[in-house]
Amino acid sequence: MPAIVDVKAERKLNLKFSRTKVFNFLTNSENIGKLFPKIESKTKLGEEVWRLKFKSVVVSGVNHEIEFVIDITHDKTSNIKWSPKEGSNTNSKVLIVWVVSENGISDSIVTLELRGRYEVPVPRLMQRLAETVIKDEVNDHLNTAIEQLNLTTFG
């Protein structure tokens, strides 16, 4: 029986770029790999549907690849949602919501929220360790995405 790991996390970032520039960057699905450099493969399955497979996590006997399918939607102004695609045969279901808001005339605030459920095939005795490993890995992915976003020049 696999370990089921639920993760909720949120990050915020102030940027010295307009909401429009940041929003346009985040709605361009080609930029996914720039934000998440640990993605091993990104496969387009539909108009804005992507299968993301991350590099394997190997820690203390836990070897796991995070893989999920997302459907990217947005409201044209400030909200971008990466929703889990129903019926996808993956080991993770992840919802990522980006909210880009104005902060003064030329600055913006980005809020990144993640809710995910990850299935990790480990023996029962290793389920607690698997939970710690997955939560640490997901938090590392989010921290990296925020760092990468902060380094972006939004040309």
Backbone as ProteinMPNN parsed JSONL, in Angstrom:
{"seq_chain_A": "MPAIVDVKAERKLNLKFSRTKVFNFLTNSENIGKLFPKIESKTKLGEEVWRLKFKSVVVSGVNHEIEFVIDITHDKTSNIKWSPKEGSNTNSKVLIVWVVSENGISDSIVTLELRGRYEVPVPRLMQRLAETVIKDEVNDHLNTAIEQLNLTTFG", "coords_chain_A": {"N_chain_A": [[0.841, -1.18, 0.0], [0.667, 2.15, -0.928], [2.239, 5.134, 0.433], [0.307, 7.94, 1.167], [0.658, 11.243, 0.576], [-0.195, 14.37, 1.552], [0.118, 17.718, 0.632], [0.283, 21.141, 1.386], [1.084, 24.387, 0.507], [2.384, 27.742, 0.443], [3.703, 30.619, -1.168], [5.012, 33.964, -1.353], [5.926, 36.786, -3.328], [7.451, 39.856, -3.957], [7.774, 41.861, -6.776], [9.683, 43.949, -8.994], [8.37, 44.58, -11.332], [5.741, 45.146, -13.693], [2.331, 44.082, -13.158], [1.17, 43.138, -15.501], [3.372, 42.341, -17.148], [4.476, 40.276, -15.587], [2.281, 38.542, -15.348], [1.87, 37.864, -18.07], [4.244, 36.453, -18.559], [3.914, 34.255, -16.806], [1.65, 33.035, -17.892], [2.536, 31.97, -20.212], [3.088, 28.893, -21.26], [5.489, 27.785, -22.067], [7.354, 28.698, -20.323], [7.379, 27.143, -18.068], [9.46, 25.261, -17.588], [11.553, 27.004, -17.036], [10.937, 27.958, -14.539], [10.802, 25.693, -12.971], [13.403, 23.992, -12.748], [14.024, 21.324, -12.179], [12.471, 19.7, -13.665], [12.252, 16.852, -15.526], [11.039, 15.977, -17.847], [8.696, 17.453, -20.081], [5.66, 17.19, -21.457], [3.49, 17.992, -24.016], [0.075, 17.543, -24.01], [-2.278, 18.473, -24.91], [-4.146, 21.452, -25.837], [-3.595, 23.351, -23.636], [-2.603, 21.497, -21.855], [-0.436, 19.623, -19.928], [2.016, 17.107, -19.261], [4.033, 16.691, -16.564], [7.14, 15.618, -15.509], [9.265, 15.066, -12.925], [12.744, 15.038, -11.901], [14.09, 12.094, -10.347], [13.642, 11.518, -6.85], [15.776, 10.527, -4.401], [16.234, 9.347, -1.31], [17.422, 7.996, 1.605], [16.507, 5.311, 1.029], [14.059, 5.859, -0.089], [12.781, 6.15, -3.19], [11.566, 8.115, -5.615], [9.593, 9.386, -8.261], [8.145, 12.378, -9.06], [5.241, 12.921, -10.783], [2.825, 14.442, -12.787], [-0.248, 15.579, -14.358], [-1.297, 18.585, -15.762], [-3.789, 21.072, -16.363], [-3.794, 24.107, -17.81], [-5.232, 27.157, -17.033], [-6.518, 30.531, -17.203], [-7.598, 33.824, -16.116], [-7.287, 36.06, -17.703], [-6.343, 38.361, -16.446], [-5.253, 38.257, -13.711], [-5.198, 35.753, -12.364], [-3.923, 32.503, -12.469], [-4.304, 29.126, -13.096], [-3.163, 25.907, -12.497], [-4.511, 23.063, -12.94], [-5.227, 19.734, -11.737], [-5.451, 17.165, -14.131], [-8.179, 15.288, -14.729], [-8.477, 11.734, -14.831], [-5.926, 11.216, -15.636], [-3.164, 9.056, -15.627], [-1.207, 9.114, -13.259], [1.166, 9.525, -10.517], [0.6, 11.591, -8.849], [-1.519, 14.281, -7.868], [-1.938, 17.55, -8.471], [-2.61, 20.905, -7.655], [-1.935, 24.088, -8.642], [-1.934, 27.464, -7.966], [-1.49, 30.627, -9.206], [-1.423, 33.972, -8.318], [-1.388, 37.182, -9.456], [-0.891, 40.385, -8.477], [-1.294, 43.967, -8.416], [1.142, 46.194, -7.062], [1.415, 49.074, -6.211], [2.389, 51.484, -8.729], [4.191, 50.351, -10.644], [5.01, 47.885, -9.726], [4.604, 44.438, -8.629], [2.881, 41.798, -6.872], [3.328, 38.409, -6.35], [1.559, 35.548, -5.637], [1.927, 32.228, -4.829], [0.335, 29.245, -4.652], [0.1, 25.92, -3.585], [-1.517, 22.809, -3.684], [-1.363, 19.487, -3.121], [-1.503, 15.93, -3.763], [0.275, 13.081, -3.257], [1.315, 9.893, -4.26], [3.285, 7.446, -2.902], [5.154, 4.656, -3.484], [6.03, 2.732, -1.005], [7.248, 0.531, 1.597], [5.21, -0.115, 4.505], [6.546, 0.569, 6.909], [8.181, 2.62, 6.108], [6.633, 4.788, 5.523], [6.318, 7.197, 7.009], [8.814, 8.385, 6.684], [8.764, 8.705, 3.909], [6.77, 10.644, 3.686], [8.022, 12.897, 4.843], [10.19, 13.211, 3.057], [8.882, 13.756, 0.572], [7.41, 16.101, 1.193], [9.54, 17.836, 1.792], [10.798, 17.871, -0.721], [8.805, 18.958, -2.417], [8.513, 21.497, -1.248], [11.08, 22.43, -1.792], [10.933, 22.565, -4.607], [9.003, 24.61, -4.876], [10.312, 26.765, -3.603], [12.476, 27.047, -5.349], [11.108, 27.748, -7.709], [10.097, 30.268, -7.001], [12.515, 31.618, -6.528], [13.615, 31.498, -9.126], [11.693, 32.973, -10.52], [12.087, 35.419, -9.329], [14.574, 36.039, -10.351], [14.079, 36.484, -12.995], [13.984, 38.627, -15.845], [11.9, 39.534, -17.361], [11.959, 40.471, -19.977]], "CA_chain_A": [[0.0, 0.0, 0.0], [1.535, 3.335, -1.002], [2.031, 6.257, 1.345], [-0.405, 9.066, 0.569], [1.212, 12.447, 1.188], [-0.89, 15.602, 1.192], [0.973, 18.888, 0.844], [-0.254, 22.48, 1.131], [2.157, 25.36, 0.705], [2.171, 29.034, -0.204], [4.844, 31.542, -1.211], [4.715, 35.297, -1.901], [7.099, 37.465, -3.842], [7.296, 41.205, -4.502], [8.618, 42.045, -7.959], [9.799, 45.314, -9.522], [7.847, 44.544, -12.699], [4.296, 45.338, -13.716], [1.475, 42.904, -13.096], [0.96, 42.655, -16.866], [4.56, 41.601, -17.599], [4.598, 39.035, -14.809], [1.162, 37.691, -15.743], [2.153, 37.342, -19.413], [5.294, 35.445, -18.414], [3.375, 33.058, -16.15], [0.643, 32.374, -18.732], [3.226, 31.326, -21.329], [3.433, 27.556, -20.76], [6.888, 27.479, -22.385], [8.195, 29.144, -19.207], [7.301, 26.193, -16.951], [10.791, 24.715, -17.348], [12.406, 28.048, -16.454], [10.599, 28.089, -13.124], [11.023, 24.413, -12.302], [14.505, 23.36, -13.484], [14.139, 19.888, -11.905], [11.589, 18.943, -14.558], [13.003, 15.973, -16.419], [10.373, 16.032, -19.142], [7.448, 18.209, -20.163], [5.022, 16.706, -22.671], [2.224, 18.656, -24.321], [-0.964, 16.555, -24.28], [-3.43, 19.168, -25.475], [-3.967, 22.894, -25.993], [-2.851, 23.819, -22.463], [-2.504, 20.343, -20.967], [0.966, 19.192, -19.896], [2.487, 16.077, -18.324], [5.313, 17.104, -15.999], [7.837, 14.551, -14.801], [10.427, 15.632, -12.259], [13.864, 14.122, -11.645], [13.852, 11.201, -9.207], [14.061, 11.857, -5.494], [16.309, 9.335, -3.749], [16.7, 9.672, 0.032], [17.267, 6.945, 2.63], [15.7, 4.191, 0.565], [12.847, 6.316, -0.78], [13.08, 6.539, -4.564], [10.256, 8.498, -6.129], [9.489, 10.395, -9.324], [6.891, 13.12, -9.032], [4.713, 13.065, -12.139], [1.421, 14.817, -12.792], [-0.764, 16.234, -15.559], [-2.002, 19.816, -15.424], [-4.54, 21.816, -17.368], [-3.525, 25.497, -17.466], [-6.272, 28.123, -17.374], [-6.327, 31.829, -16.549], [-8.736, 34.731, -16.27], [-6.858, 37.177, -18.559], [-5.839, 39.527, -15.718], [-4.404, 38.067, -12.54], [-5.229, 34.4, -11.793], [-3.508, 31.398, -13.336], [-4.536, 27.882, -12.37], [-2.683, 24.648, -13.045], [-5.405, 22.103, -12.296], [-4.973, 18.333, -12.094], [-6.283, 16.66, -15.231], [-8.861, 14.059, -14.321], [-8.273, 10.586, -15.699], [-4.516, 11.001, -15.977], [-2.591, 7.941, -14.879], [0.05, 9.583, -12.668], [1.258, 9.254, -9.085], [0.366, 12.824, -8.103], [-2.563, 15.223, -8.281], [-1.427, 18.819, -7.963], [-3.253, 22.155, -8.04], [-1.077, 25.242, -8.387], [-2.615, 28.706, -8.291], [-0.676, 31.837, -9.21], [-2.197, 35.207, -8.317], [-0.504, 38.326, -9.685], [-1.629, 41.613, -8.166], [-0.517, 45.202, -8.49], [1.701, 46.72, -5.829], [1.84, 50.39, -6.65], [2.257, 51.765, -10.16], [4.983, 49.501, -11.547], [5.432, 46.651, -9.06], [3.567, 43.419, -8.484], [3.023, 40.758, -5.852], [2.937, 37.101, -6.857], [1.274, 34.533, -4.625], [1.955, 30.874, -5.39], [-0.265, 28.3, -3.713], [0.097, 24.543, -4.072], [-2.17, 21.738, -2.936], [-1.073, 18.269, -3.866], [-1.585, 14.595, -3.173], [1.325, 12.284, -3.878], [1.334, 8.478, -3.88], [4.674, 6.987, -2.882], [5.158, 3.215, -3.221], [7.039, 2.331, -0.025], [6.718, -0.349, 2.656], [4.515, 0.573, 5.598], [7.495, 1.106, 7.891], [8.871, 3.788, 5.562], [5.663, 5.796, 5.114], [6.595, 8.472, 7.676], [9.991, 8.934, 5.997], [8.321, 9.134, 2.576], [6.036, 11.896, 3.855], [9.016, 13.951, 5.054], [10.954, 13.381, 1.819], [8.033, 14.399, -0.431], [7.14, 17.476, 1.617], [10.78, 18.606, 1.596], [11.031, 18.015, -2.158], [7.82, 19.902, -2.946], [8.912, 22.824, -0.776], [12.269, 22.809, -2.564], [10.446, 22.965, -5.936], [8.356, 25.922, -4.763], [11.344, 27.772, -3.329], [13.22, 27.237, -6.594], [10.25, 28.492, -8.646], [10.072, 31.664, -6.557], [13.854, 32.167, -6.798], [13.742, 31.67, -10.575], [10.827, 34.076, -10.884], [12.749, 36.629, -8.835], [15.741, 36.301, -11.223], [13.608, 36.747, -14.351], [13.997, 40.045, -16.202], [10.636, 39.813, -18.041], [12.359, 41.166, -21.183]], "C_chain_A": [[0.887, 1.244, 0.0], [1.236, 4.328, 0.124], [1.31, 7.341, 0.565], [0.06, 10.316, 1.316], [0.452, 13.664, 0.653], [-0.004, 16.782, 1.559], [0.185, 20.147, 0.51], [0.874, 23.458, 1.418], [1.817, 26.641, -0.032], [3.448, 29.857, -0.108], [4.363, 32.866, -1.781], [6.019, 35.947, -2.303], [6.706, 38.844, -4.355], [8.265, 41.354, -5.658], [8.585, 43.491, -8.423], [9.385, 45.355, -10.989], [6.331, 44.648, -12.63], [3.554, 44.006, -13.651], [1.304, 42.297, -14.48], [2.158, 41.846, -17.356], [4.693, 40.259, -16.884], [3.501, 38.056, -15.211], [1.41, 37.068, -17.111], [3.236, 36.266, -19.381], [4.715, 34.14, -17.857], [2.316, 32.336, -16.984], [1.254, 31.724, -19.966], [3.743, 29.971, -20.845], [4.861, 27.137, -21.102], [7.821, 27.866, -21.234], [8.161, 28.204, -18.004], [8.694, 25.669, -16.591], [11.756, 25.731, -16.752], [12.166, 28.179, -14.961], [10.913, 26.83, -12.327], [12.136, 23.65, -13.02], [14.688, 21.864, -13.209], [13.167, 19.059, -12.739], [12.457, 18.148, -15.524], [12.389, 15.953, -17.813], [9.046, 16.764, -19.001], [6.832, 17.837, -21.501], [3.677, 17.399, -22.853], [1.207, 17.595, -24.723], [-2.191, 17.162, -24.946], [-3.127, 20.646, -25.539], [-3.147, 23.495, -24.853], [-2.795, 22.726, -21.406], [-1.098, 19.774, -21.08], [1.168, 18.067, -18.897], [3.881, 16.519, -17.877], [5.896, 15.95, -15.205], [9.118, 15.15, -14.242], [11.509, 14.575, -12.074], [13.584, 13.324, -10.377], [14.392, 11.783, -7.909], [14.541, 10.556, -4.864], [16.904, 9.757, -2.411], [16.404, 8.489, 0.948], [16.333, 5.819, 2.213], [14.391, 4.572, -0.095], [13.263, 6.827, -2.151], [11.743, 6.842, -5.234], [10.398, 9.543, -7.226], [8.134, 11.064, -9.194], [6.467, 13.349, -10.476], [3.231, 13.42, -12.043], [1.065, 15.51, -14.092], [-1.57, 17.449, -15.104], [-2.708, 20.39, -16.645], [-4.417, 23.28, -16.957], [-4.658, 26.39, -17.965], [-5.943, 29.445, -16.684], [-7.489, 32.745, -16.89], [-8.413, 35.991, -17.066], [-6.305, 38.381, -17.798], [-4.894, 39.207, -14.57], [-4.327, 36.654, -11.983], [-4.865, 33.35, -12.837], [-3.649, 30.123, -12.517], [-3.981, 26.715, -13.157], [-3.453, 23.564, -12.307], [-5.023, 20.68, -12.675], [-5.95, 17.88, -13.172], [-6.872, 15.325, -14.796], [-8.601, 12.949, -15.342], [-6.834, 10.35, -16.097], [-3.943, 9.929, -15.061], [-1.212, 8.356, -14.354], [0.016, 9.313, -11.172], [0.965, 10.48, -8.228], [-0.792, 13.607, -8.711], [-2.187, 16.553, -7.642], [-2.239, 19.979, -8.531], [-2.292, 23.281, -7.661], [-1.838, 26.478, -8.852], [-1.626, 29.852, -8.141], [-1.634, 33.023, -9.199], [-1.203, 36.36, -8.427], [-1.321, 39.585, -9.444], [-0.691, 42.813, -8.235], [-0.043, 45.602, -7.104], [2.262, 48.098, -6.166], [1.698, 50.508, -8.162], [2.977, 50.74, -11.032], [5.437, 48.182, -10.922], [4.268, 45.666, -8.981], [3.9, 42.488, -7.327], [2.524, 39.463, -6.484], [2.708, 36.182, -5.663], [1.193, 33.192, -5.346], [1.415, 29.934, -4.32], [-0.294, 26.921, -4.353], [-0.681, 23.67, -3.11], [-1.962, 20.473, -3.744], [-1.272, 17.012, -3.049], [-0.646, 13.699, -3.967], [1.24, 10.854, -3.349], [2.764, 7.966, -4.016], [4.687, 5.501, -2.537], [6.321, 2.814, -2.302], [6.409, 1.351, 0.96], [6.125, 0.476, 3.8], [5.469, 1.221, 6.597], [8.204, 2.373, 7.398], [7.911, 4.924, 5.199], [5.914, 7.155, 5.754], [7.789, 9.162, 7.011], [9.593, 9.454, 4.616], [7.585, 10.466, 2.659], [7.008, 13.076, 4.017], [9.783, 14.249, 3.774], [10.134, 14.145, 0.778], [7.751, 15.849, -0.05], [8.371, 18.361, 1.436], [11.033, 18.87, 0.114], [10.057, 19.025, -2.785], [8.164, 21.323, -2.509], [10.151, 23.326, -1.495], [11.876, 23.271, -3.969], [9.822, 24.361, -5.885], [9.366, 27.029, -4.501], [12.149, 28.075, -4.581], [12.401, 28.046, -7.591], [10.21, 29.971, -8.277], [11.422, 32.33, -6.799], [14.035, 32.445, -8.288], [12.889, 32.841, -11.065], [11.461, 35.415, -10.484], [13.942, 37.018, -9.712], [15.342, 36.659, -12.651], [13.574, 38.241, -14.628], [12.741, 40.469, -16.963], [10.825, 40.681, -19.267], [11.305, 41.795, -21.92]], "O_chain_A": [[1.77, 1.37, 0.849], [0.139, 4.356, 0.682], [1.667, 7.627, -0.578], [-0.121, 10.433, 2.528], [0.463, 13.942, -0.546], [0.553, 16.84, 2.655], [-0.494, 20.215, -0.515], [1.54, 23.367, 2.45], [1.061, 26.634, -1.004], [4.172, 29.805, 0.886], [3.431, 32.905, -2.585], [7.071, 35.702, -1.712], [5.737, 38.981, -5.102], [9.442, 41.014, -5.537], [7.576, 44.178, -8.264], [9.979, 46.077, -11.79], [5.717, 44.28, -11.628], [4.075, 42.958, -14.034], [1.294, 41.074, -14.622], [1.977, 40.769, -17.924], [4.986, 39.238, -17.505], [3.766, 36.868, -15.394], [1.186, 35.872, -17.295], [3.145, 35.275, -20.105], [4.993, 33.058, -18.374], [2.106, 31.137, -16.797], [0.567, 31.004, -20.691], [4.725, 29.909, -20.105], [5.391, 26.217, -20.48], [8.961, 27.404, -21.183], [8.851, 28.451, -17.015], [9.062, 25.638, -15.417], [12.683, 25.353, -16.035], [13.089, 28.479, -14.203], [11.249, 26.902, -11.145], [11.852, 22.756, -13.816], [15.431, 21.199, -13.931], [13.054, 17.849, -12.542], [13.287, 18.706, -16.241], [13.094, 15.916, -18.821], [8.377, 16.707, -17.97], [7.4, 18.125, -22.554], [2.834, 17.392, -21.956], [1.438, 16.834, -25.662], [-3.038, 16.446, -25.48], [-1.988, 21.061, -25.324], [-2.1, 24.093, -25.101], [-2.924, 22.994, -20.211], [-0.621, 19.478, -22.176], [0.572, 18.066, -17.82], [4.785, 16.697, -18.693], [5.235, 15.377, -14.339], [9.95, 15.673, -14.984], [11.233, 13.376, -12.088], [12.928, 13.808, -9.455], [15.434, 12.438, -7.872], [13.788, 9.584, -4.802], [17.933, 10.431, -2.362], [15.261, 8.041, 1.046], [15.456, 5.423, 2.981], [13.683, 3.707, -0.61], [14.0, 7.806, -2.266], [10.901, 5.96, -5.401], [11.213, 10.46, -7.133], [7.098, 10.398, -9.214], [7.221, 13.892, -11.284], [2.477, 12.78, -11.311], [1.935, 15.967, -14.833], [-2.401, 17.366, -14.2], [-2.281, 20.214, -17.786], [-4.878, 23.662, -15.881], [-5.0, 26.386, -19.147], [-5.191, 29.48, -15.71], [-8.259, 32.488, -17.815], [-9.226, 36.914, -17.087], [-5.84, 39.335, -18.423], [-3.834, 39.823, -14.461], [-3.437, 36.382, -11.177], [-5.422, 33.316, -13.933], [-3.174, 30.046, -11.384], [-4.285, 26.548, -14.338], [-3.097, 23.188, -11.19], [-4.554, 20.432, -13.786], [-7.141, 18.187, -13.113], [-6.149, 14.364, -14.532], [-8.517, 13.194, -16.545], [-6.538, 9.395, -16.815], [-4.217, 9.911, -13.861], [-0.185, 7.997, -14.929], [-1.015, 8.926, -10.621], [1.071, 10.414, -7.003], [-1.005, 13.587, -9.923], [-2.126, 16.667, -6.418], [-2.519, 20.03, -9.728], [-1.889, 23.407, -6.504], [-2.325, 26.535, -9.981], [-1.006, 30.026, -7.091], [-2.567, 33.065, -10.0], [-0.298, 36.498, -7.605], [-2.32, 39.826, -10.121], [0.528, 42.686, -8.127], [-0.728, 45.38, -6.106], [3.465, 48.247, -6.38], [0.98, 49.733, -8.793], [2.436, 50.305, -12.049], [6.187, 47.436, -11.552], [3.114, 46.015, -9.231], [5.041, 42.407, -6.873], [1.445, 39.42, -7.074], [3.565, 36.058, -4.789], [0.484, 33.046, -6.342], [1.965, 29.839, -3.223], [-0.667, 26.772, -5.517], [-0.534, 23.769, -1.892], [-2.342, 20.4, -4.912], [-1.217, 17.025, -1.819], [-0.759, 13.577, -5.186], [1.109, 10.632, -2.146], [3.371, 8.038, -5.084], [4.285, 5.114, -1.439], [7.442, 2.588, -2.759], [5.191, 1.337, 1.139], [6.507, 1.626, 4.017], [5.203, 2.324, 7.076], [8.768, 3.116, 8.201], [8.337, 5.924, 4.622], [5.737, 8.179, 5.093], [7.775, 10.375, 6.801], [10.037, 10.525, 4.204], [7.759, 11.324, 1.793], [6.828, 14.125, 3.398], [10.005, 15.413, 3.441], [10.641, 15.086, 0.167], [7.846, 16.736, -0.898], [8.26, 19.5, 0.981], [11.437, 19.971, -0.261], [10.464, 19.854, -3.599], [8.111, 22.25, -3.317], [10.263, 24.518, -1.778], [12.419, 24.256, -4.472], [10.085, 25.195, -6.752], [9.29, 28.103, -5.098], [12.471, 29.233, -4.847], [12.937, 28.937, -8.25], [10.282, 30.832, -9.155], [11.474, 33.482, -7.228], [14.545, 33.497, -8.67], [13.319, 33.609, -11.926], [11.374, 36.404, -11.212], [14.283, 38.197, -9.804], [16.186, 37.095, -13.435], [13.188, 39.031, -13.766], [12.542, 41.663, -17.188], [9.983, 41.522, -19.58], [11.557, 42.408, -22.958]]}, "name": "protein", "num_of_chains": 1, "seq": "MPAIVDVKAERKLNLKFSRTKVFNFLTNSENIGKLFPKIESKTKLGEEVWRLKFKSVVVSGVNHEIEFVIDITHDKTSNIKWSPKEGSNTNSKVLIVWVVSENGISDSIVTLELRGRYEVPVPRLMQRLAETVIKDEVNDHLNTAIEQLNLTTFG"}
